[in-house]
Amino acid sequence: MLSTMRWPTPILLVWLGCALGLLTGKAGIAAQASSTSHARDYVRVADWAKAQGLNLTWLKRDESFQLTKPSWTFLFKVDTAEVRINGVAVWLSYPVLKASDGPRVSQLDLQTIVKPLISPPKTKLVRTICLDPGHGGKDPGNRVASNEEKRYTLLLAQEVSGLLAQAGLKVNLTRTRDTFVDLYARPEIARRRGSDVFVSLHFNSAATSRNTVQGSEVYCLTPAGASSTNSRGRASNADSGPGTAYLDRSILLAYQVQKALTGQLVVEDRGVRRARFVVLKEVPMPAILVEAAFMSHPAEGKRIFDPAYRRKMARAIADGILAYKRAVEQPRLASTP
């Protein structure tokens, strides 16, 4: 059509100029956003931070910046999906973008990660914890020589249970011996016993690079419309089940446990991650899945099998749960005369 139209030269130049302006003016954000989900909204970090009382500082122009508030430091890097929160790695659902007016972060990440940490959601007293020793019975989990994951998750759960009981909490286990428990039965056990928190305990294994892959990682539920950490960017709008109602408390619980594990054990920090595991989706309460260490790593695996080291691991997990408890419980009202 354009080839047969005879437009006056000035009008044609104006039209071309406008078209080029539209194409180039939005290229900075559009080019990067085109590879990501349309369900996501990015916001200008400077505006959001100001509204939340956070200070924005560039550490290296157009590459890294931090948001700070008393007792909190969030370190972001442009074009990556990892943020360091007081030194603890947390994986975002979407990478940070660079724009001409400053960095932009997914609204979803700001609302489901940053905000619940700086303004913890308050709840009733946390009194009952459900510990879920992974695997069991016909499901051995990971194997290293004669060592099976199911045995050590149960031993770890028993250690954590004892420590929480000493702190005055009621603790339930989804299994107390070497029996098989269906994945969907585990959330139901927690619900039926009136648990306030659900913690599934596991040990990791690497298919390759067994001599180098090590450390702890903690999972909480992926928000609807976002991609899980290990899903290679594939987003999902599928119903995430009852666990969706507890996203803000679950991320806080995951952060506190990962912080305690990496701080007390001085292990490699593989970060707080997102997943749609059954035990995270179907449980009607704040829930996390802990991959405490790698059985497949020659040195770290041996530490898992050592009772003394497992006690240290249990202490870190218990301390993380107790830190979460302190953060979310409503302050008691002063008694009236």
N, C-alpha and C positions, 0 to 999 in steps of 0.2 A: 504494500500500500504506500509506504513512504517513498518508494522509488518512482511512483507515478505522480505524486503530489508536487505542485510547484508552490512552495511557501516563500513569502518575501524573506530576503536574506536576514534582516534584523530579527524577525520572529524566530527563524530557524536557529540562529545563534543563541537566543535567549532560551529556547526549548532545550537545546543541547547542553547549555550551561547548567540549567536546573537539574537535568537528568544526571549529569556527572556529579553535581553537588550532592544529590541524594545518595548516589552510589558510594562516593568517597567519604561523605560525612558520617555515615553509619557503619562504615566497614570495620572500625575498631572493635565494636561490640558484636555486630551481626556475624562477622566471620567466626568469632569464637563461640557464639551462642548457637550457631547452626549445627554444631556437632553434639549439642546437648539437648535434653528433653524440653519440649515446649511447655511442659507443666511447671517449669521452674521459673521463678522471678528473681532477678538479681537486683540488689539495692546498693546505692552508693554508701560505702562504709562510713565515710565522714559524717553523713547525716544520721545514720542509725546509731553510731557511737555517741554522738552528741546527745541524742534523745535518751540514751541509757546511762549517761554520766561517765562514759569511757573516753580516755584520751588516745588520739591516733598520732603515732609517730613513725615516720619512714626511717628504717634502719639502713636501707640501700635503695635509693630512688628507683621506682618502677620494678623492684625485685622483691623486697621484703619490708614488712611493716609490723608494728605491734599495737595492740589495744591494751591499755592499762587502767586499773582501778585499784584502790587499796586492797592488797592481798591477792590480786589477780593480774597475770600477764599472759596475753594471747599473742603468739608469734605466728604470723601468716607469711607464706611465700606465694608470689604470683605464679599462675599456671600450674599450681600443685593442689592436691586435695588433702594435704596434711597440715594440721595446726598443732603447735606446741602450747599446751596450757599449763602454766607453772612448771614447764619442763617435761610434762607428760604428753606423749603423742596421742592425738585423736584424729581419726580419719573423717573428713567431710564427705558429704554425699556428692558434692560437685566441686570442681577446681575453682580457685580464686581467679577472677578476670582482671585484666588491666584495661582501663578506659582513659580517655583524654582528661576527664574531670576527677580522676582518682580511682582507686581500686574498688571493685564490686564483689560482693559475696552473696551467695544464694540466700534469699530470705528464709528458706526452709532450714538451712544450717544455722543461721543466726537464732532462729526461734527454737530449734530443737537441740542445740548444743550450747551455744554461748549463753543465752538468756537463762536456761535452767540452772547453770552453774553460778552465775553472778546473783541470781534471785531465786534461790531454791524453793520449789513448791512446798507448801506446808501441808501436813497431813496429821492424822491421829497418831497416837503412840505406836511405835513399832515394837511389837511384843513377840510375835511368832515368826520364825524363819524356817523355810523349807529348803533343805539341802538335797540336791539331786546327784548322787554318785553316778556318773555316766556308765552306760553299758551294764553288763551283768548276765549271768546264766549263759545261754547259748550265744550271746553277743560279747566276745572278749574285748572288743575295741582294738587298739594298736597292740602289736606284739614286738618285743625285742628279746630274742632268744626264748627263754622260758617265762619271761616276765610279761604279764598281760595287763593292759590298762585297767580293766574292770576291778582288779584287786587293789590297785593303788588309789583309784578314785574313791573307793569305799573307805580305805584307811585314812585318806585325807579328810573325807567328810566326817569321820568319827572324831578326828583331831579338832576340826573346826567346831563341831557340835559341842565338844567339851568346853572349849574356850568361850563360846557364846553363852552356854549354860552358866558358867562362872560369872558372866556379866549380867546375869539375871534374865536372860531371854529363854523362851520356850523354843525348842528346836525339834523339827520332824525330818525324817529321812524318807525319801521315796523307796528306798530299799535298805535293809539292815543286814543282808547276807547276800551270797552269790546267787541271786535269782534274776530272771529276765522280767523286765517291766516295760510294757509297750510305751512308745514315745507319747502317745495321746493320753495314756493313763497317768503319766507323771504330772502334768498340769492339773488333772482332776484330783489327784491326791492332795496337792497343795491347796486347791480351792476347798475341798471337803474338810480339810483340817483348819481352815480359817487363817491361813498364813498371810503375813503382811509383805513378805519378800520371798522371791524364789531365786536360788543360786544353783546352777548346774555346774558340776565339777568334772573336768576332763584333762587329759594330757595329750599333747600334740605329737605329730610325726611328719617328717618331710620325706617325700618320695625321692627327691634328688638332693644333692648338696648336704647330705646328712652330717658332714663334719663341720659345717659352717652355720646352718640354720638352727637358731636357738632363741630363747626368750619367752616372755609371757605376752598374752593378748587376751582381751576381754570383749565379748560381743554383747550388744543389745539390739533390740528390734529395729529394722529398717523402716523409716516412715513411708507411707503410701506415696507412690509416684516417684520414689527415689530408687537408685541402684544400690544394691548391697556392696560391701567393700570388695568382695571377691567375685563379683558378677561381670567384670570386664565392661562396666558402663551400661549394662542392660537394665533399664528402669522398669518398674512394674507398678501398675495401678490396682493390683489385686488386693482384695480385702485382707488386711493383716491380722484379723481376729481380735479377740479381747485385749491383747497386749497393746494395741494402738492407744488405748485410753491412758496408758502409763508411760508414754515415751519420755516425758520430761523427768520423771523420777528414775526411770531405768538408765538414762544417760548419766545422771548424777551418781547412781550406784556403781555403774561400770567405771566411771572416772575414779571414784574413791578406792575401789579395789585395785585397779591398775596402778594407781599412784602408790598404794601401800606395797604391792608386789615389787615394783621396780625400785622403790626407795629402800625398802628393808632388805631385799635379797640382792640388790645391785645386779640385776639381770638385764639382758637386752630388752629394750622397750619396743615391742611390736605394735603397741597402740590399742586404743579403744576402737572397735570395729563394728560394722553393721551387718546383720544377717536376718534371714527369715526362717530360722530353725523352728521346728514345731514347738519346742519347749519355750521359745520366746513369744511366738504368735498366740498360742492357745492359753497361756496362763493369765488369769485375770488379776494381775498385780504387777508391781515392778519386778523385772526379771533380767538376769544376765547369765551368760555362759562363759565360764572361765577356762581358758586353755593355759594352765599354770606353767607348763614347761614342755620341752621336747624330749620325749622318750628316745627318739632316734639319734639325738646328739650324744656322742661318746661320753663327754664329761657331764653334761646336764642330765642325761638319762641315769647315770650312776647316782647323782644326788637325789633324784626322785625315789630311788630304791633305799635310800638311807633314812632311817626313822628320825634321826636328829634333824636332818635338813627338812624333812616333811613337816616337822613340828614348827620350824621357822616359817615355812610356807603357809601352814594353817594359821599361824599368828598373824601374818600379813593379811590374809583373806578376812579373818575375823575383825581385825582392826579397820579394814576398809568398810565392812558392813556396819560397824559401830560408828564410824565417821559419817556415813550416810544417815544413820539413825539420828545423830545429833543435828545434822543439817536440816532434816525435814520435819522433825517433831515441833508441833505448836508449842510456844513457850507457855508455861503454866501461869495462870492468872494469880496475882497476889491475893491472898485471903483478905476478906473484908472484916473489919472489927465487929 
